[in-house]
Amino acid sequence: FFSLHECTMYRRRTPDSFGYQVTILLLMFYIVWSKFNLNEDRTAATLSQAPRGLDECTKQIDALRARLEHAPPTPSRRSPPISHAALDEEPKESPETAQQELEAARQELELCRGELGEWKDSSQAQSRAQALQPGKAAGIPGSRDPCHPTSFYTPKPGSGMNALFLREAHHFSYGRPWSLGRDIFRQMLARGLKHNHTLLDYGMGSLRNGIHLIPYLEPGHYCGIEPDQFSFQAAKTYEAPLYGLEARRPTFYHNVDRQPHIDECGMKFDRILAYSVLQHVPGDHKGVILKEMLRHLRPGGRIWITHMLPYPRETMQSRFGLKVVHYEKVVCEWVNSDTGWWDLELGAD
């Protein structure tokens, strides 16, 4: 282009400028035509080879499918490690068997998710009682989420242990972290709990508080009452043996009929804890529980009630003789939550 421009602008320098321009134009046309023709030939060659490549890919896919159909099943995390010699052996399970086992595992997983939804409602004790039937939840994978598919803890045959206790599903039954038990224990110490006190943990749950209280108190000085069967069984058959609490001789009672049954503890109490309990008791049954607590409270003893009082302060004093001697809004150390604590004493001035 520079030469063409030069020929046009400076005709005197080139004796035959017109012929030179024609030659340049013909040369440019030839270059463009050659390049286009070459690209067309390459495209045609590529298209002619495409069916051959597609056939080869199809054959490779068919060969892979055939190998997968005759290959041994992929070992799961439950299976023992496979040795090199075992890789040469014929598969012992057919694809139909593996498919049946997979379908059974899926059904068990769905069953576990359905049961977990029932256990989230702590008022449905009957649903949790059904969940404790032997073997109903055995073999379902779980970790933090009891139905999580990344863990395969199963009870030892003959141990009688519920698979959900091994996965500590009871730690998530009430919607608040398990670590809250440590905050509750420290708050009780700050409010005057002594190691020689006798304590009633009314609504002990799965021993979220008890695993801290029982080792602190003298042997035989702790009594826990719990109406929910799933939580009670988790406390008695898992948490207590896990922390070696039997040596402290705690008393656990399952009041399945939701009556107080404080007589079953066989003692009077210096302190009674009702942590997030009475506000869930329907109607005037709260009064029945309070009267039973007072009947088993030692002179000078105190009742700790959290979250909210079952009756107004005036009613608590006029009807039950309980006066609020201290109230505090307690902030937890790790949990982003605060809880109201009421200290009540019988006949306080």
Secondary structure, DSSP 8 states (H G I E B T S, - for coil): -HHHHHHHH-GGG-TTHHHHHHHHHHHHHHHHHHHHHHHHHHHHHHHHHHHHHHHHHHHHHHHHHHHHHHS-----TTS----TGGGGS--SS-HHHHHHHHHHHHHHHHHHHHHHHHHT-TT-HHHHHHHTSTTSSTT--BSSSTT-TT-B----TTS---HHHHTTGGGGSSSS-TTHHHHHHHHHHHTT--TT--EEEET-TTTTTHHHHHHHS-TT-EEEEE--HHHHHHIIIIIHHHTTGGGG--EEEE-TT----GGGG-S-EEEEEETT-GGGS-TTHHHHHHHHHHHTEEEEEEEEEESS-SS-HHHHHHHH-EEEEEEEEEE-SSSS-EEEEEEEEET--
